[in-house]
Amino acid sequence: MSIKFGTDGWRAVISEDFTFENVRKVAQAIADVTNDQFRGLPRLQPSLVVGFDTRFLSDRYAVAVAEVLAGNGIRVWLSQADAPTPMISYAIVDKWADGGVMITASHNPPRYNGIKLKASYGGSASAATHKEVERRIHLREGRGEQPRMLAYEQALKAGIIERFNPLPAFRSQMRNLVDFDAIERAGLSVAVDAMYGAGRIYLRRLLEGAECQVSELRNEMNPGFNGIHPEPIAQHLQPLVAEMATGKYHLGLATDGDADRIGAVDPDGRFIDPHQIMALLVDYLIQDRSLRGSIAKTVSTTQMLNRLGAHYGLHVHETPVGFHYISDLMLQEPVLLGGEESGGISILGHIPEGDGLLMGLLLTEMVAKRRKPLGVLIDELMGRPYMGRFCYGRDDRAVKPFPKADLVEGLIANRPSALTGTSVAQVNNQDGVKFILTNNSWLLIRPSGTEPLLRIYAEASSHEAVATLLAEGTVLAQQVLKTI
């Protein structure tokens, strides 16, 4: 079995490829890369932060990683309980660590687990680092070398592994970025759907710290996620929609399996998708916070951000899918907001990491200060003359493995002259193939970087147009796949 890192680390099916043996191989390679970065340099002992989510055996996998790192002379800060990825990522910066490892498969189905590798700045490690970790794994396998380990209890007693609580430092960072006083004055009631993930308890505690009345759904420990995909999209949030229908809440918030993504529901039970969340936050940060900076978005993300960028005179970057591309830009220049279609979003002044907790708090602040529900706010935004109406949809199709480059080549070779009766004006193949129409609608076809899925995305001015685009995209993709 070949261990491959995708758009955000390595993910595999538990007990098939995601085994203790393979986890230790990855940990050893991470230790090799970490130690080599400082070989020959007089410095303190290298240190890494290790965290884990609520998935099956995640806590034990985290201990296995810690034992290997300790066995290679690396100091380990190991979370004392399951915790969100952004909280672990911020701990890296807070503790001046050299990087981190998060045991999670994020929003993937329950049968998966994974490893996210983080850099010293709290964001995803670079593509070059991931490639080097892969190379070290295969190099050691070729030599028949086994991971070096130091037993957990022994490492704990020696102080090489230390358990810690990531919440206090993260809470302080949130108070630097969010107007808690404004939220307190508003006296809001909030429903929070943890989706059985690592955001459970934490987002509730942060909101309660701002004097919100909070009801938390699906917050019990359930490694199988009760059979759902812990992704905060409309079809997975029916319990939150039902809770909002009681009329007791000003807004509803949902986080994914490791709480680096956000979804929202307004008091009318209307799902507010990540595209709308990003557009609302860009406008809010400029209008109410007087902040400036560029906008960074992935290729699958809404044109609303382009309209806002043009109106406010902000440069808009478009990257391949994967938050590490956004992270790279945030390290290079002041980025007001960076985000992707899946709900991973960060802002100026924070670590370059998708943070569902921070986004939930900012949405709460926005509702508190503007005194309007999210649905009204997004309708008002789309009603502005320079904006217009935007609707979005995505279809995921299970597929057998295939050469991804062949799909791209086939789609370009079979490029349609028009979709839904509208001419194709531009083709973008930086990640999959994106067909941009003359009316600014678009269709994107790309394989998932973490699951055996073909993703088909579309944005247009009506839900009917989106449905037609998705249907035509499905037919086009199927035609090309038959030739591969």
Secondary structure as GFF3:
##gff-version 3
##sequence-region A 1 484
A	DSSP	beta_strand	10	13	.	.	.	ID=ss1
A	DSSP	alpha_helix	20	37	.	.	.	ID=ss2
A	DSSP	beta_strand	47	52	.	.	.	ID=ss3
A	DSSP	alpha_helix	58	71	.	.	.	ID=ss4
A	DSSP	beta_strand	75	79	.	.	.	ID=ss5
A	DSSP	alpha_helix	85	94	.	.	.	ID=ss6
A	DSSP	beta_strand	99	103	.	.	.	ID=ss7
A	DSSP	beta_strand	112	119	.	.	.	ID=ss8
A	DSSP	alpha_helix	127	143	.	.	.	ID=ss9
A	DSSP	alpha_helix	152	158	.	.	.	ID=ss10
A	DSSP	beta_strand	161	164	.	.	.	ID=ss11
A	DSSP	alpha_helix	167	177	.	.	.	ID=ss12
A	DSSP	alpha_helix	180	186	.	.	.	ID=ss13
A	DSSP	beta_strand	189	193	.	.	.	ID=ss14
A	DSSP	alpha_helix	202	208	.	.	.	ID=ss15
A	DSSP	beta_strand	213	217	.	.	.	ID=ss16
A	DSSP	three_ten_helix	225	227	.	.	.	ID=ss17
A	DSSP	three_ten_helix	234	236	.	.	.	ID=ss18
A	DSSP	alpha_helix	238	244	.	.	.	ID=ss19
A	DSSP	beta_strand	251	255	.	.	.	ID=ss20
A	DSSP	beta_strand	262	265	.	.	.	ID=ss21
A	DSSP	beta_strand	271	272	.	.	.	ID=ss22
A	DSSP	alpha_helix	274	287	.	.	.	ID=ss23
A	DSSP	beta_strand	294	298	.	.	.	ID=ss24
A	DSSP	alpha_helix	304	312	.	.	.	ID=ss25
A	DSSP	beta_strand	316	319	.	.	.	ID=ss26
A	DSSP	alpha_helix	323	332	.	.	.	ID=ss27
A	DSSP	beta_strand	335	339	.	.	.	ID=ss28
A	DSSP	beta_strand	345	347	.	.	.	ID=ss29
A	DSSP	alpha_helix	356	370	.	.	.	ID=ss30
A	DSSP	alpha_helix	374	382	.	.	.	ID=ss31
A	DSSP	beta_strand	391	398	.	.	.	ID=ss32
A	DSSP	alpha_helix	404	413	.	.	.	ID=ss33
A	DSSP	beta_strand	418	419	.	.	.	ID=ss34
A	DSSP	beta_strand	422	428	.	.	.	ID=ss35
A	DSSP	beta_strand	433	437	.	.	.	ID=ss36
A	DSSP	beta_strand	442	447	.	.	.	ID=ss37
A	DSSP	beta_strand	453	460	.	.	.	ID=ss38
A	DSSP	alpha_helix	463	482	.	.	.	ID=ss39
###
